[in-house]
Amino acid sequence: MKLFTPYTFSRSGKISNNRIALAPMTNTQSNDDGTLGEDEFRFLTRRAREGFGMIFTCASHVSADGQGWRGELGIFDDMHIEGLSRLSNGIHGYGSLGIIQIFHGGARSPESLTGKQPWSASAHTMTISKDSTVVREATEEDIEKAIEAFVAAARRAYESGFDGVELHGAHGYLLHQFISTFTNHRTDQWGGSFENRIRLIRTILKKIKSLLPSSFMTGVRLSPEDKLSFKGIDFDESLELAGILADDGADFIHVSPWDAFKKPDKYADGEKTIIEYFRERVPAEVPVMTAGKIWSRTDAEKILSLGSDFAVIGKAALGIPDWPKKAEAENFIPQMPPYTINHLRDADLGDAFIKYMGGWKGFVIEE
Ligand SMILES: Cc1cc2nc3c(=O)[nH]c(=O)nc-3n(C[C@H](O)[C@H](O)[C@H](O)COP(=O)(O)O)c2cc1C
């Protein structure tokens, strides 16, 4: 029953009522200026009401040139604080912790949205599906501005009453692009050696930790290894990075392998799953969490038994908004996708989000 017992974050003293977290999920429901949309508020507070101990928001951009999608939550200006305060109050009203995931898209912030040529650690041509984008190399000024933007975003999250932020260091966005040998060929202090490639994420983490009170959490999400076109991540370096970030003061390490039960590709013949390696490498006082294909209560309990301190639920939480309540019953059998549009509307997904999920194969079915 560990799944339903509270968890105290030792570095901040924050308490989650259980070990069940809503995964950060882009839902395209924010207003064009990045302010909180009504549907996004309903989607997230519904999951707090239904018993998720922790609610992660979707990736929210820390600067206007870091936006990745239309309808994305913004945290780059003080105008965002009003909506975010309403959201944190809504989440806290049901007793859950609220964490804003903060990010910059880097190469993956299209000019069509930002009006600016995308930039990254190094110049490259990025191809996703059939689209190619010419990406320029970051200047020292770009990097300094990005650091300040992350820090200012964390301050806004704090002022909005959130319990913390998560630095999105995964899934091929700016922080990941600096860590990756595939997109970072710099020869200055921001690239080359492992120590230099991880300097950006470490600098941001340490700066936030030094400026905000210790009760405000700063966690980090990492991709543990290469996934699809996002290459240049070595599993042993990821483990090392997780340990270093924990030593730098991270309040939690959130691993995103897309399959929580997976073994690392690098040690596929070994015994251990990715999360077991991370649990061994990160000091015990720093929780590790993971997401990916957790659907049933058995899945969630299994991931905790492998050493994850939280079961982070993504797609299952879209179709089953009351997942924590349902999972309390021993005989809970999760309803799997595809879901009808009406089913998703009942689960408080707005029409923009349902349309977006239509692009996820096999998730939405026309009535
Ligand atoms: C619609 C959707 C949007 C997502 N957006 C984000 C995001 O903004 N930030 C992030 O770190 N991960 C994002 N993810 C990944 C999830 O957080 C999660 O790691 C992944 O879906 C695997 O968990 P699941 O199998 O339970 O869905 C997204 C996933 C989905 C399905």
The ligand as a Tripos MOL2 file, in Angstrom:
@<TRIPOS>MOLECULE
LIG
   31    33     1     0     0
SMALL
NO_CHARGES

@<TRIPOS>ATOM
      1 C1         -0.0190   14.5500  -24.7990 C.3       1 LIG1
      2 C2          1.3150   14.4420  -24.1450 C.ar      1 LIG1
      3 C3          2.0510   15.5860  -23.9020 C.ar      1 LIG1
      4 C4          3.2880   15.5050  -23.2600 C.ar      1 LIG1
      5 N1          3.9480   16.6670  -22.9410 N.ar      1 LIG1
      6 C5          5.0630   16.6130  -22.1700 C.ar      1 LIG1
      7 C6          5.6310   17.8020  -21.6490 C.ar      1 LIG1
      8 O1          5.1450   18.9220  -21.8260 O.2       1 LIG1
      9 N2          6.7680   17.6540  -20.9160 N.ar      1 LIG1
     10 C7          7.3380   16.4390  -20.6600 C.ar      1 LIG1
     11 O2          8.3670   16.3710  -19.9970 O.2       1 LIG1
     12 N3          6.7790   15.3110  -21.1110 N.ar      1 LIG1
     13 C8          5.6540   15.3600  -21.8310 C.ar      1 LIG1
     14 N4          5.0450   14.1990  -22.2180 N.ar      1 LIG1
     15 C9          5.5860   12.9000  -21.7730 C.3       1 LIG1
     16 C10         4.8750   12.4400  -20.4820 C.3       1 LIG1
     17 O3          5.2040   13.2890  -19.3960 O.3       1 LIG1
     18 C11         5.2360   10.9740  -20.1140 C.3       1 LIG1
     19 O4          6.5880   10.9130  -19.7620 O.3       1 LIG1
     20 C12         4.9660   10.0010  -21.2450 C.3       1 LIG1
     21 O5          3.6910   10.2410  -21.8080 O.3       1 LIG1
     22 C13         5.0480    8.5430  -20.8040 C.3       1 LIG1
     23 O6          4.0800    8.2600  -19.8280 O.3       1 LIG1
     24 P1          2.7090    7.4880  -20.1900 P.3       1 LIG1
     25 O7          3.0920    6.2270  -20.8920 O.co2     1 LIG1
     26 O8          2.0740    7.2560  -18.8530 O.co2     1 LIG1
     27 O9          1.9020    8.3850  -21.0850 O.co2     1 LIG1
     28 C14         3.8260   14.2500  -22.8910 C.ar      1 LIG1
     29 C15         3.0840   13.0960  -23.1690 C.ar      1 LIG1
     30 C16         1.8380   13.1800  -23.7560 C.ar      1 LIG1
     31 C17         1.0500   11.9280  -23.9760 C.3       1 LIG1
@<TRIPOS>BOND
     1     1     2 1
     2     2     3 ar
     3     2    30 ar
     4     3     4 ar
     5     4     5 ar
     6     4    28 ar
     7     5     6 ar
     8     6     7 ar
     9     6    13 1
    10     7     8 2
    11     7     9 ar
    12     9    10 ar
    13    10    11 2
    14    10    12 ar
    15    12    13 ar
    16    13    14 ar
    17    14    15 1
    18    14    28 ar
    19    15    16 1
    20    16    17 1
    21    16    18 1
    22    18    19 1
    23    18    20 1
    24    20    21 1
    25    20    22 1
    26    22    23 1
    27    23    24 1
    28    24    25 2
    29    24    26 1
    30    24    27 1
    31    28    29 ar
    32    29    30 ar
    33    30    31 1
@<TRIPOS>SUBSTRUCTURE
     1 LIG1         1 GROUP 0 **** ****
